[in-house]
Every structure is written in structure tokens, then in C-alpha cells.
Amino acid sequence: MKPKPLNTPERPNPEIFQGGNSTAARRNGGYYADWYFSNGKDFGGVTEQLVEVRDHARRVSPAGREVRFGLNGFIIARDTEKEAKDVLREIIEKANRPAVEGLRSAVQQAGNSTSDKRGMWADSTFEDLVQYNDGFRTQLIGTPEQIAERVAAYRKRGVDLILGGFLHFQEEIEYFGSRVLPLVREIEDSEEDSLGSPVLVSA
């Protein structure tokens, strides 16, 4: 199905995309955004943000305002879990430490500048910032089966889109498409309470 053109009677305005982790960002996203994007999060972090953003949306429009949720994740899919974890370790070991530490210093000052210290990167470690939007935290690292199960689990929690990063894009996106996505479809098709196929975007 082709997307509807912008500025039609059915869709009078472009969709609004917003990122952020802070309390203010969550409130603003719930009130105004069509899509709310988060840095990498584990299941608990995702659930916390989803609940808060969508609670704000319901306060504005109890009748059904909807905010869709995007999550950043760095994907390392390999035939074995050991291979995937070895790649992760190599990425971190080969990172430019002064550059990452410089980024860490700059962004953590910004993240901690909020009154409740819930801003972006406020609690990011050196390892998190090697993939600078906390992509490793989403833990999409392992075998195709492990990653598919985790993607499906995020989907069940309400994540509508995963913004996926890859180390070697051309080779790995093909592997992901042929080995991981079919498993995601199988998992979701087998679950009676499936929320539908996930939307995955690579970067």
C-alpha cells in the first residue's frame, strides 16, 4: 500500500517525529508527536517510556490520540552467540577512546542538565556511547533466533519501529533480511496476541 500524500484531507499535516528521553520530551511527545524515538533501551527502559508517553497522549485526547514508538538498536547477527559477542567486544576495543570520552563528557552534561537527571545519555557508559545513541543497550546481538525473539518481544511491548544500525551494512542487511526477519514473522504469526509485523529501518 502506498503512503498517503502529505497535506490531503485524510492527512492534513506532515507527521511529527520527536526524539528524547527527558521528562519534558516525554510530555511533549505525548502531547504533540506522531512518532516518539528513543535511544537504545532494554525491556524495562522501553516499557517505562512507552507508558509515560502514551499516558500523556491519553490525557490530551482520551478518545484515541496515538503516538507510535521508535527504538534505536545496533544489530549484530551471527551464526553463533559467541561470534556475535566477539564482534561486539572487537568494536568496543577498537573504538577511538579519546573521541568517545569527549562525546561522553559533552552529552552527559546535557543529559544531566534536566532537573530530574533524565535527559538523553545521562547514564550512558563508555561502552554504550561507542554506538552513540546507546544502540547496544537494545541487546539485538546474538543468533538469528535470539534476535528475532527479542524483536518480537519489543513489538509486543508496543515498539512500532526499530531503527537498526549495522557494522557492515551491505553484507549484514542481507543476512538480517534472509535469516532474522522470517523468524520474526513466524514468532508473531504463532502468537494469538501478536500486534502485527514490526517495521524495521536500517541506518
C-alpha positions in Angstrom: 0.0 0.0 0.0 1.4 3.4 -1.0 1.6 6.0 1.8 -0.9 8.8 1.5 0.5 12.1 0.1 1.1 14.9 2.6 -1.4 17.6 3.1 -4.6 15.8 1.9 -8.0 15.9 3.6 -7.2 12.5 5.2 -3.8 13.6 6.3 -3.7 17.4 6.5 -0.3 17.8 8.1 3.1 16.0 7.9 3.8 13.5 10.7 5.8 14.9 13.6 8.8 12.9 14.7 10.5 13.6 18.1 13.4 12.2 20.0 14.3 12.5 23.6 14.4 10.8 27.0 13.8 13.6 29.4 10.5 14.2 31.3 9.8 17.3 29.2 10.5 15.3 26.0 8.1 12.6 27.0 5.4 15.0 27.9 5.9 17.0 24.6 5.9 13.8 22.6 2.7 12.6 24.2 1.0 15.9 23.5 2.2 16.7 20.0 4.3 14.0 18.3 3.1 11.3 15.9 6.3 9.3 16.4 8.5 9.3 19.6 12.0 8.0 19.1 14.1 6.7 22.0 17.8 5.9 22.3 18.6 2.2 22.8 16.8 0.7 25.8 16.3 -2.7 27.4 12.8 -4.0 28.0 12.3 -2.1 31.3 13.5 1.2 29.8 11.3 0.8 26.8 8.2 0.0 28.9 8.8 3.0 31.2 9.0 5.4 28.3 6.1 3.9 26.4 3.7 4.0 29.3 4.6 7.6 30.2 4.4 9.0 26.6 1.1 7.3 25.9 -0.3 8.3 29.2 0.4 11.9 28.2 -1.3 11.3 24.8 -4.4 9.9 26.5 -4.6 13.0 28.8 -4.7 15.2 25.7 -7.1 13.0 23.8 -8.8 10.3 25.8 -10.8 9.3 22.7 -7.7 7.9 21.0 -4.7 10.0 20.3 -1.9 7.6 19.3 1.8 8.0 19.5 3.9 5.5 17.7 7.2 4.4 19.2 10.6 4.0 17.5 13.7 2.4 19.2 17.4 2.6 18.3 19.2 -0.7 18.2 22.6 -1.8 16.9 22.2 -5.3 15.3 25.0 -7.9 15.4 23.5 -11.1 13.9 25.9 -14.1 13.6 25.5 -17.9 13.3 26.6 -18.3 17.0 26.2 -16.2 20.1 29.9 -16.3 20.7 30.6 -14.9 17.2 28.2 -12.0 17.8 29.7 -11.2 21.2 33.2 -11.4 19.8 32.2 -8.8 17.2 30.8 -6.5 19.9 33.9 -6.8 22.0 36.1 -6.0 19.0 34.0 -2.9 18.2 34.4 -1.6 21.7 38.1 -2.4 21.9 38.8 -0.7 18.6 36.8 2.5 19.5 38.7 5.8 19.5 38.8 6.2 23.3 39.5 10.0 23.4 36.8 10.6 20.8 34.2 8.6 22.8 35.2 10.1 26.1 34.9 13.5 24.6 31.4 12.7 23.3 30.6 11.2 26.7 31.6 14.4 28.6 29.7 16.6 26.3 26.4 14.7 26.1 26.3 13.7 29.7 26.5 17.3 30.7 23.4 17.9 28.5 21.6 14.8 29.8 22.2 15.7 33.4 21.1 19.3 32.9 17.5 18.4 33.4 16.0 18.9 36.8 15.4 15.2 37.4 18.6 14.0 35.5 16.5 12.0 33.0 17.9 13.6 29.8 19.5 11.9 26.9 22.7 10.0 27.7 22.5 10.9 31.4 23.5 7.4 32.5 25.3 6.1 29.3 28.6 4.3 29.9 31.7 4.4 27.6 30.5 1.1 26.0 27.0 2.5 25.4 28.4 5.5 23.6 30.7 3.6 21.2 27.4 3.3 19.4 26.5 6.9 20.2 22.7 6.5 20.6 23.0 3.6 23.1 22.3 1.1 20.4 24.0 -1.8 22.2 21.5 -1.4 25.1 18.7 -2.8 23.0 20.7 -6.1 23.0 19.9 -7.2 19.4 23.2 -9.2 19.5 23.3 -12.9 19.0 22.0 -15.6 16.7 19.1 -15.0 14.3 16.8 -16.9 16.7 17.9 -14.8 19.7 17.5 -11.5 17.9 14.1 -12.5 16.3 12.8 -13.4 19.8 13.9 -10.0 21.2 12.5 -8.0 18.2 9.1 -9.8 18.7 9.3 -9.1 22.4 9.8 -5.4 21.8 7.0 -5.4 19.4 4.7 -7.0 22.0 5.7 -4.2 24.4 4.5 -1.6 21.9 7.5 -0.7 19.8 6.4 0.1 16.3 9.7 0.6 14.6 13.4 -0.4 15.3 16.0 1.9 13.8 18.7 -0.7 13.2 22.4 0.0 12.7 24.9 -2.5 11.3 28.7 -2.7 11.3 29.0 -3.8 7.6 25.7 -2.6 6.2 25.7 -4.3 2.7 26.5 -7.7 3.9 24.7 -7.7 7.2 21.4 -6.3 5.9 21.1 -9.2 3.5 21.9 -11.7 6.3 19.3 -9.9 8.5 16.7 -10.0 5.9 17.2 -13.6 5.0 17.9 -15.1 8.4 16.3 -12.9 11.1 13.1 -11.3 9.6 11.5 -14.6 8.6 11.8 -15.8 12.2 10.2 -12.6 13.5 7.3 -13.2 11.2 7.0 -16.8 12.3 7.0 -15.8 16.0 4.4 -13.1 15.5 2.2 -15.3 13.4 2.2 -18.0 16.0 1.1 -15.7 18.8 -2.6 -15.1 19.2 -2.0 -11.7 20.7 0.5 -10.6 18.0 0.5 -6.8 17.3 1.4 -7.3 13.6 4.7 -7.3 11.7 7.4 -5.0 13.0 8.7 -2.1 11.0 12.5 -2.2 10.8 14.6 0.6 9.4 18.3 0.3 8.8 20.9 3.1 9.1 
